[in-house]
């Protein structure tokens, strides 16, 4: 991977009247581009698009997996022919824990008498958006999945002033999974993350190893007697409070960490923002004799490292698990490219530059590159995972993904392919990923 084009570095040094072998000149060259380096790392170029780029809101998917001609009256979603499926795209907005609006899209086939299908949650790469998944949309739907994609915070049309290589984005993924589980919009979920999206998935799973989704059913007539509902002071979330087994009162605060059940929905209606009284009224208004409450709880370490049965598999494409190593390798490529032009960067200077940039990002962006590290936790991950990686060197190198693959504890498959980091994946890769995820779902 060439950082400098022919004559580019030499021209810049001549313009600034620098000596290629002068330590002070080299350091000054770095210092003059320091602000640009911080900006490009802490706030990469943001993808721009309009919702029309996501395709039609409604279309008919033919039996061959291709959209049918929308100008054909027989192919309108309301009169979809046999062996074809009407598909709708729902655009929605979710709020993450920082109050930032996440722009989301949910592609689903028309409801049928069958069970709610599993869903693929697609997480885009750096300087990208949910638009990235459009080219795989029809294949995903034809495989029997629904498709949910979002602009991660700091990317695309979502709120947030900058992306964070997965550090804050992991909370966005949690919001999406909570929504899909609580509303019954997906029977289970497979996560497909590319670059930034892959790191987001790994960081989320690392932080969620001890939590599990759950739905409890309670006779409506006994609900108020059996359910003690309280509010966590730290998060404001509604919870079913676990009673003390030894005392008539609780000695600990209401919290998921103390074993209390976090309520996400009552009868598939979201309770976020409700008071305790509003939640109780919602219970009273539920139809039928049984109230179903969905949420999650702390499990004190889920057996075998399985996050929860709601997630059936992963697909990680050209991703990373050690951001400090990514930055270090980036500087190494700078050095190699410069050395070809007879400019030497001392190793001590490269180490110093890497640390300075990391500290500056921490100060300006509120996170540290060292926090984006999952390699030591990977042995605990047991979800089936397919790894894909381009063979070409880029900002995210193939060995960054390989390091994750080698440490991953669950069932795993590796596929590499020719192509650029930012290019659409070839059909055989898309088909391999979907085949793997479909097989993983059937094993649940």
Phi, psi and omega in degrees: 000119181268124178278319182252136172283162181306125177082352185292311181293317181298319180296320180293321180290323176294321181298322180268003179059048181258151175268124184299336182253011179269123180300317181293325179294317180296317179296320180293326176298318177296316184297322182292335180257008184299311182299321179294321179296316179298315182297317183290329180277317183280331182218076180299167179306134184265134180291139176239142179192173173242160185297336177299336179291346179277356180095185183290154176288332179222141175199169179249127179263120183288171181294341179270004177086009180248145176298141179273160184301115183292345180278349179276119182302329181289348183253019175289147182304333182282341180229046181300131181292166179300147182069011174238162184228134174281132182239138175237149174248122176257120174266129183219168181232127176244152177255131176277181185291349177260008178078014180272136181282128178255120178277123187231157173224141184229110179263127181218148170285160180302141181303145177226182180286349181287167178296149177308128185286162173290161186234142170262121175264117183259129180243121188283176182266189180293140180055039181225196185198183178297340178301335182302332186272355186301324184289342177259356187308307187292324178293319179297313181294320180293334179283354178103004179263158160269170184226125178239128179223154181214158167274114178298155183303138183083003181230154175055228184264001181284165177287174184101137186271350180196156175274166187222026176058026176108343186297310176270331182297335179300329177289330176296317179298320179299319179299317180295313180296319177302315181297311183296321180288313186294326182268357182067025183281347179215139178285331177194172189224138167246139183252126179243107184242133180247123177056251176307319180296323178293317177297321177301314180298315182295317180294321177296314182296321177301317183280350185247011183301332184259014179238149181218136175289152184200147172239127179249143179245131184227135174304131185301322183292339181252003189301313183291331179283322184274334185253115173263108185261131179223182181235132176287126183294331184277322184253341183077006183278147176283143183217147166275114188280128178283122181289155177284139179275345185250333185232159178284000180218162180273138176269345184246161179288156175291118183194147176299327180292343178260016174094003180282151185269118181280123181273124175259323181206156172237118184059036180067016173256125185295141182251004181303127180090353180280155171273172178300317181295319178296323178294319179294321177295322178297322176298316180296329184275353181295134178288156177085181184263352182237135177256130179251123183243124181253144179182207178213162181215159176282131186250006181058037177097099181291136184304129174074004179084004178289125184298304174188159183295347181291331178259122185256345181183168182229151168227119183244120187245115173048056185247185185217154179231006180212095186292327177297323177292323177300315180294318179299316180293328177298316178293326177298319178294324176300315181298313181299318181293321180290321182297330177295342180249023176062033173243121183255129175256115178302143183299324179297324179291322179295317178299316180296316180298319180298316181292320180297316180294318179299316180292324180292320177296319179300319182288321185273332187249349175083016175213164181242143177301329181291342177283345180265074186212122182232000189302323183285347182261350190295333180295338180275346182283128183239000177292140175302139184217134173253130181253132175232147182206138173288151181276348183276144177287141177205191178306316172261111185274156179303327182288342174294317178288323181296325179297324177290314181304315184293333181263350186293134188271343184265184174303135186211153178223143181238131175224128175248160183207160176278140178147164180280157183301322186264004181277156172300144181285143180296155183307323183292331176288315178301315181294322179295318179297313182294322177297318179295314182294322178296318177296320179295320179295319181293338181278347182290000000 
